[in-house]
């Protein structure tokens, strides 16, 4: 059993994900925030690009009112995979990743772990 696994998970597909952690704390993630902070490689690259260029054009996506979670499944005992109404569903949200994303507690700036790493065109950071 994963000691970081949540005590309780409640997904409201049209609103957000609420997690009650074993230490008694809780986290809430709106569907829009979950989608924006997806741990998938393509979203990590998009967030990095947007940090460098604030005029980055984001891919076409439904408006906030239309974006919903269409499916969610536990992945082993370490995380959750969420599929969204825009078709995105390639990232696995590990429990550690979700804890680190909590906008209320541990992540007031909304920066995902790993977003400050090297881009995929230079994954080892070796330059040249």
KANORBEL-V128704 format. One record per residue. RES is the residue in three letters. PHI is phi in radians with two decimals (NA if undefined). PSI is psi in degrees with one decimal (999 if undefined). BURIAL is 1 if it has 24 or more other C-alpha atoms within 12 Angstrom, else 0. Layout:
res={RES,RES}
phi={PHI,PHI}
psi={PSI,PSI}
burial={BURIAL,BURIAL}
//
This chain:
res={UNK,UNK,UNK,UNK,UNK,UNK,UNK,UNK,UNK,UNK,UNK,UNK,UNK,UNK,UNK,UNK,UNK,UNK,UNK,UNK,UNK,UNK,UNK,UNK,UNK,UNK,UNK,UNK,UNK,UNK,UNK,UNK,UNK,UNK,UNK,UNK,UNK,UNK,UNK,UNK,UNK,UNK,UNK,UNK,UNK,UNK,UNK,UNK,UNK,UNK,UNK,UNK,UNK,UNK,UNK,UNK,UNK,UNK,UNK,UNK,UNK,UNK,UNK,UNK,UNK,UNK,UNK,UNK,UNK,UNK,UNK,UNK,UNK,UNK,UNK,UNK,UNK,UNK,UNK,UNK,UNK,UNK,UNK,UNK,UNK,UNK,UNK,UNK,UNK,UNK,UNK,UNK,UNK,UNK,UNK,UNK,UNK,UNK,UNK,UNK,UNK,UNK,UNK,UNK,UNK,UNK,UNK,UNK,UNK,UNK,UNK,UNK,UNK,UNK,UNK,UNK,UNK,UNK,UNK,UNK,UNK,UNK,UNK,UNK,UNK,UNK,UNK,UNK}
phi={NA,-1.34,-1.17,-1.60,-1.10,-1.29,-1.36,-2.63,-2.18,-2.32,-1.83,-1.74,-1.00,-1.72,-2.20,3.08,-1.98,-1.96,-2.17,-1.77,-1.54,-1.11,-1.46,1.65,-1.41,-2.37,-2.33,-2.25,-2.24,-1.17,-1.03,-1.04,-1.15,-1.00,-1.12,-1.10,-1.74,-0.89,-1.40,-1.15,-1.06,-1.16,-1.28,-1.04,-1.13,-1.12,-1.14,-1.08,-1.10,-1.15,-1.17,-1.37,-2.33,-1.12,-1.65,-0.96,-1.51,-1.38,-1.09,-1.05,-2.52,-1.05,-1.14,-0.92,-1.21,-1.71,-1.31,-2.40,-1.49,-1.69,-2.81,-2.61,-2.53,-1.23,-2.02,0.96,-1.95,-2.08,-3.08,-2.43,-1.92,-2.05,-1.88,-1.90,-1.14,-1.52,1.67,-1.26,-2.94,-1.64,-1.75,-1.86,-1.54,-1.23,-1.07,-1.11,-1.10,-1.10,-1.05,-1.26,-1.49,-0.89,-1.19,-1.53,-1.93,-1.91,-2.43,-1.12,-1.56,1.16,-1.83,-1.42,-1.03,1.63,-1.19,-1.59,-1.36,-1.17,-1.21,-1.14,-1.29,-2.58,-1.11,-1.66,1.19,-1.54,1.29,1.14}
psi={132.1,119.6,-17.1,-5.3,148.6,159.6,-39.0,141.0,132.2,109.8,118.3,106.2,-26.6,-1.3,-62.9,-177.3,125.8,131.7,129.2,119.1,159.8,-22.4,3.6,-12.2,164.8,158.6,145.5,132.7,121.3,157.2,-43.5,-44.0,-43.4,-44.5,-44.9,-35.7,21.6,137.7,6.1,154.5,-40.8,-36.7,-35.1,-45.1,-40.5,-41.5,-39.9,-44.9,-41.5,-31.6,-36.6,-33.8,98.7,-10.6,14.8,132.1,119.4,152.1,154.8,128.9,154.7,155.9,165.7,-37.9,-25.9,-19.2,125.6,163.0,127.4,-20.8,154.8,142.7,143.4,141.8,105.3,-141.8,21.2,-4.9,-168.9,137.1,129.0,133.9,136.1,162.3,-16.2,5.0,-12.3,135.9,26.0,-5.6,144.3,122.1,98.7,159.7,-39.3,-41.1,-45.5,-40.6,-41.1,-21.5,-13.0,111.3,-21.8,-30.3,-61.4,-7.0,64.5,-21.5,-7.8,35.7,129.2,143.8,136.3,-14.2,-19.6,1.1,177.1,152.4,164.2,-24.1,-7.4,60.7,-23.5,-4.3,28.8,-9.6,179.5,999}
burial={0,0,0,1,1,1,0,0,1,0,1,0,1,0,1,1,1,1,1,1,1,0,0,0,0,1,1,1,1,1,1,1,1,1,1,1,1,1,1,1,1,0,1,1,1,1,1,1,0,0,0,0,0,0,0,0,0,0,0,0,0,0,0,0,0,0,1,1,1,1,0,1,0,0,0,0,0,0,1,1,1,1,1,1,1,1,0,1,1,0,1,1,1,1,1,1,1,1,1,1,1,1,0,0,0,0,0,0,0,0,1,1,1,0,1,0,0,0,0,0,0,0,0,0,0,0,0,0}
//
